[in-house]
Amino acid sequence: MTNAHQHGKGDVRLAATIECTRVRVAVHDDDPALPSPRRAANDDTHGRGLFLVTALSDVCGLTVDGQLDGTGKAVWFELSLPPGAKA
């Protein structure tokens, strides 16, 4: 959410979906420019958001947001639920 708010354009929207085997979270904004991950230096106070999403999620990615007018994008991630967990 912070990255979309700081670097995106237009409204920022969060969607969460809970299914039997996973939780999916997507953050949408109206900026068609895709994020550009970078390696943060040890003393940088910014630049780790996408790295953390990648490191902590089971699956993540980017999609072009065509729900409205074909502009914008969504950054999403999924967390797998352990077998037998109740969603």
C-alpha positions in Angstrom: 0.0 0.0 0.0 2.8 2.4 0.9 4.5 1.9 -2.5 1.3 2.5 -4.4 0.5 5.6 -2.4 4.0 7.1 -2.8 4.8 6.1 -6.4 1.4 5.4 -8.0 -1.3 7.7 -9.4 -4.9 8.0 -8.7 -6.9 6.0 -6.2 -5.2 3.1 -4.4 -7.3 0.1 -3.8 -6.7 -3.1 -1.8 -8.5 -6.4 -2.4 -8.1 -9.5 -0.3 -9.5 -12.9 -1.2 -9.6 -15.8 1.2 -9.9 -19.3 -0.2 -9.6 -22.8 1.2 -5.9 -23.0 0.3 -4.6 -19.5 0.1 -5.0 -15.8 0.9 -4.5 -13.4 -2.0 -3.9 -9.7 -1.6 -3.7 -7.2 -4.5 -3.0 -3.5 -4.4 -4.2 -1.5 -7.4 -3.4 2.0 -8.6 -4.1 4.0 -11.8 -0.5 4.4 -12.9 0.4 2.2 -15.9 4.2 2.4 -15.1 5.3 -0.9 -13.6 7.4 -0.9 -10.4 11.1 -1.2 -10.8 12.6 -3.2 -7.9 16.1 -2.2 -6.8 18.7 -3.4 -4.3 18.7 -1.1 -1.4 22.0 -0.2 0.3 22.4 -1.2 3.9 21.9 2.4 5.1 18.9 3.2 2.8 15.7 3.9 4.6 13.5 3.0 1.5 13.6 0.6 -1.3 12.8 -2.8 0.3 9.0 -3.0 -0.2 8.9 -5.3 -3.2 11.9 -7.3 -1.9 9.9 -8.0 1.3 6.8 -8.9 -0.6 8.8 -11.4 -2.7 10.7 -12.8 0.3 7.6 -13.3 2.5 5.0 -14.5 0.1 4.6 -17.9 -1.6 3.8 -16.4 -5.0 3.7 -12.8 -6.2 3.5 -10.8 -9.4 2.2 -7.9 -11.4 -0.9 -7.6 -13.6 -2.2 -4.9 -15.9 -5.4 -3.6 -14.4 -8.0 -3.7 -17.1 -11.1 -3.6 -14.9 -11.7 0.1 -15.4 -10.2 1.5 -18.6 -7.1 -0.6 -19.2 -4.8 1.7 -17.3 -3.1 1.0 -14.0 -1.7 -2.1 -12.5 -1.9 -4.4 -9.5 0.9 -5.8 -7.4 -0.3 -9.0 -5.7 0.9 -11.8 -3.5 -0.4 -15.0 -2.1 0.1 -16.8 1.1 -0.6 -20.6 1.2 -2.7 -21.8 4.1 -1.5 -24.9 5.9 -3.5 -28.1 5.2 -6.4 -28.3 7.6 -6.4 -24.6 8.3 -9.8 -22.9 8.4 -10.1 -19.9 6.1 
